[in-house]
Amino acid sequence: MQERRAKLKSDAAGGDRVVATNRRARHDYEIIETLECGIMLTGSEVKSLREGKAQIADAYARIDNDELWLFQMHIPPWAFAVGFGSHDPDRKRKLLIHRREIDDLREETKTQPLTIVPLKLYFKDGRAKVEIALAKGRKQQDRRQALKERDAEREIARAVRNAEKFA
């Protein structure tokens, strides 16, 4: 229990603590631009996030009525919130972002075939934040090409390290 309290105090003191990442997004999409934004949550959702429970793999963001909303993010109900205190795990959640950034995102998604995907959900200075990305979908052949490039870069880095060791 004391370890948990110390962990919560360190989170409130200013350390970033990642709750969930969307590793699949970097594979399926070409990331063009990233933004950090806040998220409106209920109390039981925050407590569930502090326990490290959230899934953002299938989530996406969309602009509705001049507001940015996050859809299909799953935050399971907190174990001790029963009845009135609990929340709908799959409800849409409002993202807190400046008006001009929303307008910029709207223009980008209207003029080009782009989507808004969450990359990371984390706590920063005790507040829940979401890192969203303006991204372009990759085709299957593009995914394979990106994997080949990544593997080639790893091989080059490995060869350089080995050459430095034996030189």
Secondary structure, 3 states (H helix, E strand, C coil): CHHHHHHHHHHHCCCCEEEEECHHHHHHEEEEEEEEEEECCCHHHHHHHHCCCCECCCCEEEEECCEEEEECCECCCCCCCCHHHCCCCCCCEEEECCHHHHHHHHHHHHHCCCEEEEEEEEEECCEEEEEEEEEEECCHHHHHHHHHHHHHHHHHHHHHHHHHHHC
